[in-house]
Amino acid sequence: VAPGDETLVPLLNCIGASLYASAIFPLYFLTLKLVPGSVTAGLVAATAWLVMPINFLPLSDGAFPNLFGQWCALIFLAVLAEHYARLTEFRIAASLALLLLLTFMAYSPTLVYLLILLLVFLILRWRLARTVDDTRNARALGLILAPAVGGALLLYYGAFLETMLFGTLPAMAARLGESGSVGRSPFMANGWALPAELVAHFRLIPAMAALLAVPLLRPFNTPARWIFLAGLLAFVPFGIAENWINLYN
């Protein structure tokens, strides 16, 4: 929307509300593959939806791009879980690559988090592959991921790479050297910062409640369960980085 032109604002608000409301469906689809029973899966999906920033940051942190990026990410993960065994088929691989490219271009924080999640997922599947099919599918996911990242850099983020590499990152490094942190709030000055940010932004109690679903999982050798595990492990690098850089504000 151009500055001063609010003619499209109602339409964007309606689209945003639709994305906001429908995010529960791909979450439910994923959790059906995680836990036995539709009722249990619904409860886990509802808990996960409470934790997600899509639930309570709909008009901030990027607003519509944030909503759209997270919605596309959920659709991608749901499709990935359903068709992981068919990633070597060109039609499936091409469709997922295009969807991932759209997701990466929607919003840069979505790119960062989903890229880390997929890399963790890829490493887990590659290192713990039990069959030839496991190895083949992990390689196929890598071939889907590479053009999506390359396409996003070329089509959108490429224009900012020079500024980021030679301006933003050196400035952040200098700030870290001077004060030890970038963008940290005073109340996070001491101790590990991630728990404080979870309390402030991500509702720590539902997040902890969501972890109670782990014992309900069946054996881990299915794509949806590896996606779930990768999502938990993706918190580790964010937690480490959050000690120096305020990632959530």
Salt bridges, closest charged atoms under 4 A:
GLU82 OE1 - LYS33 NZ 2.76
GLU89 OE1 - ARG86 NH2 3.07
ASP133 OD1 - ARG136 NH1 2.48
ASP134 OD1 - ARG125 NH2 3.36
GLU197 OE1 - HIS201 ND1 2.67
